[in-house]
Amino acid sequence: MEKVCNLWLEPADYRCILSTGVLTPDGMAVMDSGIAKEAAQKFSGIEIDLGRALASRGNHVHEIRPGILNFPIQQFEWSGPDLNIIERSGHELVEFVGEAKALLPRPGGDALSWEDVANVLSFLPDNIVVVQHT
C-alpha cells in the first residue's frame, strides 16, 4: 500500500528511517539527508543510538527508539542504494513489525527507479505503508 502523507503525523506503530549503514569515525550513524536528517533533528542523540546498533548488530533493521526503526538501503557509503539490501530490509521489516502498522518512506531516492524498488518490495503486506513524505 502507498500513501502521500507526513511520516511524523500519520498514525502508526512504527516509522522507518532510511539508513546507509555508514558510521562516522566516532561511531555515529550518518544521518545527513531526507527522513534520516529530519529524525536527527527531531530526536537528540539518535545518530549515536543507531551507530551503536549498526556497530554491534550489523546493517539490519533495528528499533532505534520506541516506534522508530532504521531501514537499510545500502551497505557502504560509496555503493549507493542497492535493490538487494532494500529487499532484505523489507523482509526484516515484515518479520519485525508483524501485524502492526509501519510507515516506510520510499527507499532508493533518485538513484533507483521507483518501479524497480516497488517490484522488489511487492511482497510487503498492507500494514506496511510506503510513504511519499510531504
Backbone torsions as a table, in degrees:
resi	resn	phi	psi	omega
1	MET	NA	146.0	-178.4
2	GLU	-131.2	146.1	-177.0
3	LYS	-150.9	142.5	172.5
4	VAL	-93.5	117.6	-178.4
5	CYS	-166.7	176.2	174.9
6	ASN	-90.2	118.8	-177.6
7	LEU	-53.8	-36.4	-174.6
8	TRP	-82.5	-20.4	-176.0
9	LEU	-102.6	-23.4	-178.9
10	GLU	-69.3	130.7	178.5
11	PRO	-61.9	132.4	178.9
12	ALA	-167.3	160.0	175.4
13	ASP	-82.4	-33.6	-178.1
14	TYR	-136.3	146.1	173.4
15	ARG	-125.2	134.8	-179.3
16	CYS	-100.3	143.7	173.8
17	ILE	-114.2	124.7	177.4
18	LEU	-68.3	133.7	-177.4
19	SER	-131.3	157.5	-176.2
20	THR	-104.3	-15.1	-175.8
21	GLY	81.7	3.0	-176.8
22	VAL	-90.2	133.9	177.9
23	LEU	-114.4	147.2	172.9
24	THR	-76.3	166.3	178.7
25	PRO	-56.8	-26.7	179.2
26	ASP	-93.2	12.3	170.9
27	GLY	89.6	7.4	177.6
28	MET	-88.0	146.7	175.5
29	ALA	-70.8	140.8	175.4
30	VAL	-76.6	118.6	-178.8
31	MET	-135.4	69.1	-169.6
32	ASP	-113.3	10.1	177.4
33	SER	-152.5	159.0	174.0
34	GLY	57.9	-140.8	-178.8
35	ILE	-61.6	-37.7	179.7
36	ALA	-60.7	-42.4	178.5
37	LYS	-64.6	-42.0	177.2
38	GLU	-60.2	-42.8	179.9
39	ALA	-63.3	-40.6	179.7
40	ALA	-64.3	-34.0	177.6
41	GLN	-76.1	-30.3	-175.1
42	LYS	-84.2	-35.1	-174.5
43	PHE	-122.3	99.3	-178.1
44	SER	-55.7	129.2	175.8
45	GLY	81.9	4.5	-177.9
46	ILE	-65.4	-26.5	177.2
47	GLU	-63.9	-36.0	178.1
48	ILE	-69.5	-45.8	-179.3
49	ASP	-60.7	-46.3	179.3
50	LEU	-67.2	-40.3	178.0
51	GLY	-57.9	-43.0	178.1
52	ARG	-63.8	-42.4	179.9
53	ALA	-64.1	-44.1	179.9
54	LEU	-64.7	-41.6	-178.6
55	ALA	-67.4	-36.9	-175.3
56	SER	-91.1	-30.9	-173.6
57	ARG	-122.3	1.1	176.4
58	GLY	89.0	177.2	-175.0
59	ASN	-84.0	73.4	-178.5
60	HIS	-132.8	173.3	176.5
61	VAL	-67.7	127.0	178.6
62	HIS	-134.7	150.4	170.1
63	GLU	-86.6	111.1	-175.8
64	ILE	-81.4	-42.3	177.1
65	ARG	-140.3	163.2	178.5
66	PRO	-54.4	119.9	178.4
67	GLY	82.1	0.0	179.7
68	ILE	-118.1	119.5	179.5
69	LEU	-115.6	151.2	168.7
70	ASN	-94.7	153.1	178.9
71	PHE	-131.7	97.2	-178.3
72	PRO	-62.3	136.2	177.1
73	ILE	-120.4	-10.9	177.6
74	GLN	-152.4	164.8	-175.2
75	GLN	-99.3	-37.7	-175.2
76	PHE	-132.4	157.0	-178.6
77	GLU	-56.1	-41.1	-174.5
78	TRP	-86.4	-9.3	-171.9
79	SER	-82.1	-26.4	-176.7
80	GLY	75.2	169.9	-179.8
81	PRO	-57.0	141.9	-173.8
82	ASP	-130.5	127.2	-178.3
83	LEU	-60.0	-35.4	179.2
84	ASN	-66.5	-40.7	178.5
85	ILE	-67.2	-42.3	180.0
86	ILE	-62.5	-43.8	179.1
87	GLU	-64.2	-45.2	178.1
88	ARG	-58.9	-44.4	179.5
89	SER	-62.9	-37.1	177.2
90	GLY	-60.5	-44.4	178.3
91	HIS	-64.6	-41.2	178.2
92	GLU	-64.3	-38.6	179.3
93	LEU	-63.9	-45.4	178.8
94	VAL	-57.5	-46.0	-179.6
95	GLU	-64.1	-40.7	-176.5
96	PHE	-68.9	-48.4	-171.5
97	VAL	-84.3	-18.4	-178.5
98	GLY	59.0	-122.0	-178.7
99	GLU	-98.0	2.3	179.2
100	ALA	-69.1	155.2	178.3
101	LYS	-81.2	128.6	178.5
102	ALA	-128.6	142.7	177.1
103	LEU	-107.9	128.3	-178.1
104	LEU	-125.0	114.1	174.7
105	PRO	-61.2	148.6	178.4
106	ARG	-54.1	115.7	178.5
107	PRO	-82.6	155.2	174.0
108	GLY	108.5	-25.1	177.8
109	GLY	54.2	-143.2	-179.1
110	ASP	-83.5	-11.7	-175.6
111	ALA	-76.0	-26.7	-179.1
112	LEU	-124.6	149.1	177.6
113	SER	-74.3	141.9	178.7
114	TRP	-61.2	-34.1	178.5
115	GLU	-58.6	-44.3	179.4
116	ASP	-66.6	-43.0	-179.9
117	VAL	-65.3	-46.8	179.7
118	ALA	-59.0	-36.0	179.2
119	ASN	-63.6	-45.6	-178.6
120	VAL	-73.8	-17.0	178.2
121	LEU	-105.1	13.6	-175.6
122	SER	-63.0	-17.3	179.8
123	PHE	-79.8	-10.2	-176.6
124	LEU	-60.1	134.3	178.0
125	PRO	-73.8	167.7	-176.0
126	ASP	-64.4	-20.6	179.0
127	ASN	-76.4	-9.6	173.6
128	ILE	-104.3	110.9	-173.9
129	VAL	-100.8	121.7	175.2
130	VAL	-81.0	126.6	-171.5
131	VAL	-109.5	130.9	164.6
132	GLN	-93.5	100.0	-172.8
133	HIS	-67.7	133.0	177.8
134	THR	-111.9	NA	NA
